[in-house]
Amino acid sequence: MIEIYRIESVASEEAGGGVLRRIMVRADSLDKAKERARKVFSLARRPQSRDPEIESVRVLNGAGYEVFSISTRD
């Protein structure tokens, strides 16, 4: 069953916190949404990225509950 997941890039507290970017992903499993979130996180943490202040990326399901997150502290 296909579900819509929301992937949010969250800024660090030093950069003001809050959601910097939000994308919607249609996937048939949570694992595929997690894989996409890991890719978003790795691309955002690259030195040449325009958003180097990203501290974490989180995945929310269709009901708005956080089902996965990855941060610089992991």
N, CA, C and O atoms as CSV, one atom per row, in Angstrom:
chain,resi,resn,atom,element,x,y,z
A,1,MET,N,N,0.843,-1.180,0.000
A,1,MET,CA,C,0.000,0.000,0.000
A,1,MET,C,C,0.888,1.242,0.000
A,1,MET,O,O,1.811,1.355,0.807
A,2,ILE,N,N,0.611,2.144,-0.882
A,2,ILE,CA,C,1.398,3.369,-0.996
A,2,ILE,C,C,0.930,4.375,0.045
A,2,ILE,O,O,-0.266,4.599,0.234
A,3,GLU,N,N,1.906,4.971,0.710
A,3,GLU,CA,C,1.616,5.988,1.714
A,3,GLU,C,C,2.449,7.227,1.390
A,3,GLU,O,O,3.501,7.132,0.758
A,4,ILE,N,N,1.980,8.359,1.819
A,4,ILE,CA,C,2.710,9.608,1.624
A,4,ILE,C,C,3.457,9.929,2.911
A,4,ILE,O,O,2.865,9.982,3.989
A,5,TYR,N,N,4.770,10.142,2.787
A,5,TYR,CA,C,5.622,10.506,3.913
A,5,TYR,C,C,6.131,11.923,3.693
A,5,TYR,O,O,6.338,12.352,2.558
A,6,ARG,N,N,6.325,12.631,4.773
A,6,ARG,CA,C,6.869,13.987,4.730
A,6,ARG,C,C,8.279,13.931,5.295
A,6,ARG,O,O,8.488,13.468,6.416
A,7,ILE,N,N,9.243,14.402,4.519
A,7,ILE,CA,C,10.639,14.441,4.961
A,7,ILE,C,C,10.991,15.905,5.207
A,7,ILE,O,O,10.899,16.742,4.310
A,8,GLU,N,N,11.398,16.195,6.450
A,8,GLU,CA,C,11.702,17.573,6.839
A,8,GLU,C,C,13.163,17.709,7.231
A,8,GLU,O,O,13.696,16.900,7.990
A,9,SER,N,N,13.801,18.744,6.702
A,9,SER,CA,C,15.168,19.098,7.098
A,9,SER,C,C,15.059,20.155,8.190
A,9,SER,O,O,14.414,21.186,8.002
A,10,VAL,N,N,15.690,19.893,9.331
A,10,VAL,CA,C,15.561,20.760,10.498
A,10,VAL,C,C,16.891,21.455,10.773
A,10,VAL,O,O,17.945,20.819,10.777
A,11,ALA,N,N,16.831,22.757,11.002
A,11,ALA,CA,C,18.031,23.548,11.278
A,11,ALA,C,C,18.508,23.353,12.707
A,11,ALA,O,O,17.743,22.949,13.583
A,12,SER,N,N,19.776,23.644,12.927
A,12,SER,CA,C,20.335,23.564,14.273
A,12,SER,C,C,19.805,24.728,15.123
A,12,SER,O,O,19.280,25.708,14.595
A,13,GLU,N,N,19.950,24.601,16.428
A,13,GLU,CA,C,19.501,25.665,17.339
A,13,GLU,C,C,20.281,26.955,17.091
A,13,GLU,O,O,19.722,28.047,17.187
A,14,GLU,N,N,21.583,26.829,16.770
A,14,GLU,CA,C,22.399,28.022,16.513
A,14,GLU,C,C,21.907,28.785,15.277
A,14,GLU,O,O,22.051,30.004,15.187
A,15,ALA,N,N,21.327,28.048,14.334
A,15,ALA,CA,C,20.820,28.666,13.103
A,15,ALA,C,C,19.359,29.089,13.238
A,15,ALA,O,O,18.755,29.534,12.262
A,16,GLY,N,N,18.789,28.958,14.426
A,16,GLY,CA,C,17.419,29.401,14.650
A,16,GLY,C,C,16.402,28.286,14.767
A,16,GLY,O,O,15.244,28.540,15.098
A,17,GLY,N,N,16.814,27.049,14.499
A,17,GLY,CA,C,15.892,25.915,14.609
A,17,GLY,C,C,14.790,25.966,13.567
A,17,GLY,O,O,14.766,26.864,12.725
A,18,GLY,N,N,13.901,25.030,13.619
A,18,GLY,CA,C,12.764,24.997,12.711
A,18,GLY,C,C,13.033,24.238,11.429
A,18,GLY,O,O,14.162,23.842,11.139
A,19,VAL,N,N,11.977,24.046,10.677
A,19,VAL,CA,C,12.046,23.301,9.423
A,19,VAL,C,C,12.540,24.213,8.304
A,19,VAL,O,O,11.972,25.277,8.059
A,20,LEU,N,N,13.601,23.784,7.633
A,20,LEU,CA,C,14.144,24.545,6.508
A,20,LEU,C,C,13.522,24.126,5.186
A,20,LEU,O,O,13.228,24.957,4.327
A,21,ARG,N,N,13.329,22.835,5.041
A,21,ARG,CA,C,12.816,22.302,3.783
A,21,ARG,C,C,11.927,21.106,4.068
A,21,ARG,O,O,12.186,20.336,4.993
A,22,ARG,N,N,10.880,20.954,3.271
A,22,ARG,CA,C,9.942,19.847,3.446
A,22,ARG,C,C,9.640,19.268,2.069
A,22,ARG,O,O,9.325,20.000,1.131
A,23,ILE,N,N,9.742,17.941,1.959
A,23,ILE,CA,C,9.373,17.286,0.709
A,23,ILE,C,C,8.394,16.164,1.020
A,23,ILE,O,O,8.433,15.565,2.095
A,24,MET,N,N,7.525,15.892,0.074
A,24,MET,CA,C,6.563,14.811,0.197
A,24,MET,C,C,7.035,13.666,-0.685
A,24,MET,O,O,7.449,13.875,-1.826
A,25,VAL,N,N,6.969,12.451,-0.144
A,25,VAL,CA,C,7.431,11.265,-0.850
A,25,VAL,C,C,6.335,10.215,-0.826
A,25,VAL,O,O,5.768,9.926,0.228
A,26,ARG,N,N,6.039,9.649,-1.973
A,26,ARG,CA,C,5.096,8.527,-2.047
A,26,ARG,C,C,5.935,7.255,-2.083
A,26,ARG,O,O,6.774,7.082,-2.967
A,27,ALA,N,N,5.707,6.373,-1.125
A,27,ALA,CA,C,6.474,5.129,-1.051
A,27,ALA,C,C,5.574,4.000,-0.572
A,27,ALA,O,O,4.587,4.219,0.131
A,28,ASP,N,N,5.938,2.795,-0.970
A,28,ASP,CA,C,5.146,1.644,-0.555
A,28,ASP,C,C,5.647,1.009,0.729
A,28,ASP,O,O,5.050,0.057,1.231
A,29,SER,N,N,6.760,1.544,1.270
A,29,SER,CA,C,7.246,1.038,2.549
A,29,SER,C,C,8.014,2.138,3.279
A,29,SER,O,O,8.520,3.082,2.672
A,30,LEU,N,N,8.083,1.983,4.587
A,30,LEU,CA,C,8.831,2.939,5.399
A,30,LEU,C,C,10.318,2.880,5.075
A,30,LEU,O,O,11.006,3.899,5.144
A,31,ASP,N,N,10.818,1.709,4.726
A,31,ASP,CA,C,12.239,1.567,4.394
A,31,ASP,C,C,12.645,2.444,3.218
A,31,ASP,O,O,13.739,3.008,3.221
A,32,LYS,N,N,11.796,2.567,2.230
A,32,LYS,CA,C,12.106,3.422,1.084
A,32,LYS,C,C,12.099,4.892,1.478
A,32,LYS,O,O,12.906,5.673,0.974
A,33,ALA,N,N,11.205,5.270,2.365
A,33,ALA,CA,C,11.175,6.649,2.856
A,33,ALA,C,C,12.423,6.938,3.693
A,33,ALA,O,O,12.984,8.030,3.612
A,34,LYS,N,N,12.859,5.960,4.500
A,34,LYS,CA,C,14.085,6.113,5.289
A,34,LYS,C,C,15.295,6.273,4.381
A,34,LYS,O,O,16.169,7.099,4.644
A,35,GLU,N,N,15.346,5.488,3.320
A,35,GLU,CA,C,16.454,5.571,2.368
A,35,GLU,C,C,16.516,6.960,1.739
A,35,GLU,O,O,17.597,7.528,1.583
A,36,ARG,N,N,15.369,7.496,1.383
A,36,ARG,CA,C,15.314,8.839,0.801
A,36,ARG,C,C,15.747,9.892,1.826
A,36,ARG,O,O,16.444,10.846,1.479
A,37,ALA,N,N,15.336,9.723,3.080
A,37,ALA,CA,C,15.716,10.666,4.137
A,37,ALA,C,C,17.227,10.639,4.361
A,37,ALA,O,O,17.839,11.689,4.560
A,38,ARG,N,N,17.828,9.465,4.332
A,38,ARG,CA,C,19.284,9.366,4.482
A,38,ARG,C,C,20.004,10.073,3.337
A,38,ARG,O,O,21.034,10.714,3.542
A,39,LYS,N,N,19.460,9.952,2.145
A,39,LYS,CA,C,20.058,10.631,0.991
A,39,LYS,C,C,19.948,12.147,1.147
A,39,LYS,O,O,20.909,12.874,0.897
A,40,VAL,N,N,18.782,12.613,1.557
A,40,VAL,CA,C,18.582,14.053,1.785
A,40,VAL,C,C,19.571,14.551,2.835
A,40,VAL,O,O,20.173,15.613,2.672
A,41,PHE,N,N,19.737,13.783,3.913
A,41,PHE,CA,C,20.651,14.166,4.988
A,41,PHE,C,C,22.090,14.228,4.495
A,41,PHE,O,O,22.800,15.193,4.777
A,42,SER,N,N,22.526,13.213,3.763
A,42,SER,CA,C,23.920,13.200,3.296
A,42,SER,C,C,24.189,14.330,2.310
A,42,SER,O,O,25.265,14.926,2.335
A,43,LEU,N,N,23.231,14.632,1.447
A,43,LEU,CA,C,23.415,15.736,0.508
A,43,LEU,C,C,23.424,17.089,1.215
A,43,LEU,O,O,24.162,17.991,0.820
A,44,ALA,N,N,22.618,17.232,2.245
A,44,ALA,CA,C,22.553,18.501,2.979
A,44,ALA,C,C,23.803,18.751,3.817
A,44,ALA,O,O,24.140,19.903,4.088
A,45,ARG,N,N,24.492,17.693,4.228
A,45,ARG,CA,C,25.670,17.846,5.078
A,45,ARG,C,C,26.964,18.017,4.282
A,45,ARG,O,O,28.029,18.179,4.877
A,46,ARG,N,N,26.895,17.985,2.969
A,46,ARG,CA,C,28.086,18.171,2.153
A,46,ARG,C,C,28.576,19.608,2.288
A,46,ARG,O,O,27.769,20.523,2.449
A,47,PRO,N,N,29.892,19.816,2.222
A,47,PRO,CA,C,30.426,21.176,2.379
A,47,PRO,C,C,29.898,22.185,1.351
A,47,PRO,O,O,29.734,23.362,1.669
A,48,GLN,N,N,29.635,21.738,0.144
A,48,GLN,CA,C,29.174,22.659,-0.894
A,48,GLN,C,C,27.667,22.867,-0.889
A,48,GLN,O,O,27.136,23.563,-1.754
A,49,SER,N,N,26.979,22.277,0.067
A,49,SER,CA,C,25.528,22.427,0.154
A,49,SER,C,C,25.166,23.862,0.522
A,49,SER,O,O,25.928,24.561,1.190
A,50,ARG,N,N,23.999,24.279,0.077
A,50,ARG,CA,C,23.560,25.637,0.420
A,50,ARG,C,C,22.935,25.704,1.804
A,50,ARG,O,O,22.666,26.798,2.302
A,51,ASP,N,N,22.696,24.552,2.441
A,51,ASP,CA,C,22.112,24.495,3.778
A,51,ASP,C,C,23.017,23.722,4.739
A,51,ASP,O,O,22.622,22.658,5.215
A,52,PRO,N,N,24.209,24.221,5.037
A,52,PRO,CA,C,25.117,23.472,5.912
A,52,PRO,C,C,24.684,23.469,7.372
A,52,PRO,O,O,25.249,22.725,8.174
A,53,GLU,N,N,23.692,24.284,7.739
A,53,GLU,CA,C,23.269,24.362,9.131
A,53,GLU,C,C,22.222,23.307,9.493
A,53,GLU,O,O,21.677,23.348,10.596
A,54,ILE,N,N,21.930,22.375,8.603
A,54,ILE,CA,C,20.958,21.317,8.896
A,54,ILE,C,C,21.516,20.386,9.960
A,54,ILE,O,O,22.623,19.863,9.833
A,55,GLU,N,N,20.731,20.190,11.009
A,55,GLU,CA,C,21.142,19.318,12.103
A,55,GLU,C,C,20.504,17.940,12.009
A,55,GLU,O,O,21.120,16.943,12.385
A,56,SER,N,N,19.277,17.880,11.509
A,56,SER,CA,C,18.606,16.581,11.431
A,56,SER,C,C,17.605,16.549,10.286
A,56,SER,O,O,17.186,17.574,9.750
A,57,VAL,N,N,17.246,15.327,9.943
A,57,VAL,CA,C,16.193,15.081,8.954
A,57,VAL,C,C,15.240,14.096,9.596
A,57,VAL,O,O,15.671,13.110,10.194
A,58,ARG,N,N,13.952,14.354,9.479
A,58,ARG,CA,C,12.969,13.462,10.082
A,58,ARG,C,C,11.915,13.072,9.057
A,58,ARG,O,O,11.647,13.799,8.101
A,59,VAL,N,N,11.326,11.905,9.283
A,59,VAL,CA,C,10.281,11.384,8.413
A,59,VAL,C,C,8.993,11.310,9.220
A,59,VAL,O,O,8.964,10.743,10.312
A,60,LEU,N,N,7.933,11.886,8.673
A,60,LEU,CA,C,6.619,11.835,9.309
A,60,LEU,C,C,5.669,11.061,8.406
A,60,LEU,O,O,5.704,11.203,7.184
A,61,ASN,N,N,4.828,10.251,9.013
A,61,ASN,CA,C,3.861,9.491,8.225
A,61,ASN,C,C,2.670,10.378,7.857
A,61,ASN,O,O,2.652,11.564,8.186
A,62,GLY,N,N,1.692,9.811,7.184
A,62,GLY,CA,C,0.531,10.571,6.735
A,62,GLY,C,C,-0.266,11.202,7.859
A,62,GLY,O,O,-0.928,12.219,7.650
A,63,ALA,N,N,-0.214,10.612,9.062
A,63,ALA,CA,C,-0.938,11.155,10.213
A,63,ALA,C,C,-0.138,12.243,10.931
A,63,ALA,O,O,-0.644,12.868,11.862
A,64,GLY,N,N,1.100,12.471,10.509
A,64,GLY,CA,C,1.919,13.514,11.115
A,64,GLY,C,C,2.800,13.052,12.257
A,64,GLY,O,O,3.393,13.880,12.948
A,65,TYR,N,N,2.901,11.739,12.474
A,65,TYR,CA,C,3.756,11.209,13.535
A,65,TYR,C,C,5.157,10.945,13.007
A,65,TYR,O,O,5.328,10.413,11.910
A,66,GLU,N,N,6.151,11.318,13.789
A,66,GLU,CA,C,7.531,11.058,13.411
A,66,GLU,C,C,7.813,9.560,13.509
A,66,GLU,O,O,7.622,8.951,14.561
A,67,VAL,N,N,8.269,8.975,12.399
A,67,VAL,CA,C,8.522,7.537,12.377
A,67,VAL,C,C,10.008,7.219,12.210
A,67,VAL,O,O,10.423,6.071,12.367
A,68,PHE,N,N,10.811,8.245,11.891
A,68,PHE,CA,C,12.250,8.052,11.716
A,68,PHE,C,C,12.926,9.400,11.768
A,68,PHE,O,O,12.368,10.399,11.316
A,69,SER,N,N,14.130,9.433,12.319
A,69,SER,CA,C,14.931,10.655,12.273
A,69,SER,C,C,16.404,10.296,12.275
A,69,SER,O,O,16.805,9.244,12.772
A,70,ILE,N,N,17.186,11.173,11.720
A,70,ILE,CA,C,18.645,11.030,11.710
A,70,ILE,C,C,19.215,12.415,11.977
A,70,ILE,O,O,18.735,13.409,11.433
A,71,SER,N,N,20.242,12.473,12.818
A,71,SER,CA,C,20.798,13.777,13.159
A,71,SER,C,C,22.328,13.701,13.180
A,71,SER,O,O,22.919,12.627,13.076
A,72,THR,N,N,22.938,14.860,13.316
A,72,THR,CA,C,24.398,14.916,13.366
A,72,THR,C,C,24.935,14.273,14.631
A,72,THR,O,O,26.112,13.918,14.692
A,73,ARG,N,N,24.101,14.120,15.629
A,73,ARG,CA,C,24.519,13.508,16.886
A,73,ARG,C,C,24.519,11.979,16.832
A,73,ARG,O,O,25.041,11.327,17.737
A,74,ASP,N,N,23.935,11.403,15.770
A,74,ASP,CA,C,23.875,9.944,15.643
A,74,ASP,C,C,25.206,9.361,15.224
A,74,ASP,O,O,25.327,8.145,15.071
